[in-house]
């Protein structure tokens, strides 16, 4: 009997996730990491202020990073963009076994409006 395929709608896929993807960049230009699977969470730390992380293909999601602060994002993404500006940025992404093609691509306007 085959096991059911992991799904974006299956909470079990996210409860038991935790396979790590660890990466450090020292680049001063945008560096894109395209995951083959959807993340459960991403932990980020920068050695110098001025670095940023952006989430997926969604415009205007750039988050500034302060030196020495540890950030944990409980976020389902299939892509991140890092820019160290100076120093380096390290990430540890908790990966699920959900294929990245199951995660739809949204824009910020799909999710909320600001007035």
C-alpha positions as CSV (number, residue, x, y, z in Angstrom):
1,X,0.0,0.0,0.0
2,X,1.6,3.3,-1.1
3,X,1.9,6.1,1.4
4,X,-0.1,9.3,0.6
5,X,1.8,12.0,-1.1
6,X,2.8,15.0,1.1
7,X,0.5,18.0,0.5
8,X,0.4,21.7,1.3
9,X,-3.0,21.0,3.0
10,X,-1.6,18.3,5.3
11,X,-0.7,19.6,8.7
12,X,1.3,16.5,9.4
13,X,3.8,17.4,6.7
14,X,4.6,20.6,8.6
15,X,4.4,19.1,12.1
16,X,7.1,16.5,11.4
17,X,9.3,18.7,9.1
18,X,12.7,19.8,10.2
19,X,15.2,18.5,7.6
20,X,17.7,21.4,7.6
21,X,19.0,23.4,4.7
22,X,21.9,25.6,6.0
23,X,23.6,28.3,4.0
24,X,25.9,31.3,4.5
25,X,26.5,34.1,2.1
26,X,29.0,36.9,2.2
27,X,27.9,38.5,-1.1
28,X,26.9,42.1,-1.4
29,X,24.5,41.5,-4.3
30,X,21.2,39.6,-4.3
31,X,21.6,35.8,-3.9
32,X,18.5,33.7,-4.6
33,X,17.9,30.3,-3.0
34,X,15.2,28.3,-4.7
35,X,14.1,25.4,-2.6
36,X,12.8,22.2,-4.1
37,X,10.4,21.8,-1.1
38,X,8.3,24.2,0.9
39,X,9.8,25.5,4.1
40,X,8.2,25.3,7.6
41,X,10.4,28.0,9.1
42,X,13.6,29.9,8.4
43,X,16.1,31.1,11.0
44,X,18.3,34.0,10.0
45,X,21.3,35.8,11.5
46,X,23.5,38.5,10.1
47,X,27.0,39.5,11.3
48,X,26.5,43.1,10.2
49,X,23.6,45.5,10.0
50,X,22.3,46.4,6.5
51,X,21.6,42.9,5.2
52,X,18.2,41.9,4.0
53,X,16.0,38.9,3.3
54,X,13.1,38.8,0.9
55,X,10.6,36.0,0.7
56,X,9.7,34.3,-2.6
57,X,8.5,35.9,-5.7
58,X,6.4,38.4,-3.7
59,X,7.5,42.0,-4.3
60,X,8.0,44.4,-1.4
61,X,8.8,41.7,1.2
62,X,12.3,42.8,2.0
63,X,13.1,42.5,5.7
64,X,16.1,44.4,7.2
65,X,18.5,42.4,9.4
66,X,20.4,43.8,12.4
67,X,23.8,42.5,13.4
68,X,23.8,39.6,15.8
69,X,20.0,39.4,16.0
70,X,18.4,35.9,15.5
71,X,15.2,36.0,13.5
72,X,12.9,33.0,13.2
73,X,10.2,33.2,10.5
74,X,7.4,30.5,10.6
75,X,6.8,30.9,6.9
76,X,6.0,28.6,4.0
77,X,8.1,29.7,1.0
78,X,9.8,28.1,-1.9
79,X,12.4,30.9,-2.5
80,X,14.4,33.5,-0.5
81,X,16.6,36.3,-1.7
82,X,19.6,37.3,0.6
83,X,21.7,40.4,0.4
84,X,24.5,40.7,3.0
85,X,25.5,44.3,2.2
86,X,28.5,43.7,4.4
87,X,29.5,40.8,6.6
88,X,27.6,37.6,6.1
89,X,24.1,36.2,6.5
90,X,23.4,32.6,7.6
91,X,20.1,30.8,7.3
92,X,18.8,27.5,8.5
93,X,15.6,26.5,6.7
94,X,13.4,23.8,8.1
95,X,12.3,21.8,5.0
96,X,9.1,19.8,4.6
97,X,8.6,17.0,2.1
98,X,6.0,19.1,0.2
99,X,7.0,19.8,-3.4
100,X,7.4,23.5,-4.1
101,X,5.0,23.3,-7.1
102,X,2.1,23.0,-4.6
103,X,2.7,26.4,-3.1
104,X,0.9,29.1,-5.1
105,X,2.6,32.4,-5.9
106,X,0.9,35.5,-4.5
107,X,1.5,39.2,-4.6
108,X,1.2,41.4,-1.5
109,X,-2.0,42.8,-2.9
110,X,-3.5,39.3,-2.8
111,X,-2.9,39.1,0.9
112,X,-3.8,42.5,2.3
113,X,-4.5,46.1,1.5
114,X,-3.2,49.2,3.3
115,X,-5.0,52.5,3.3
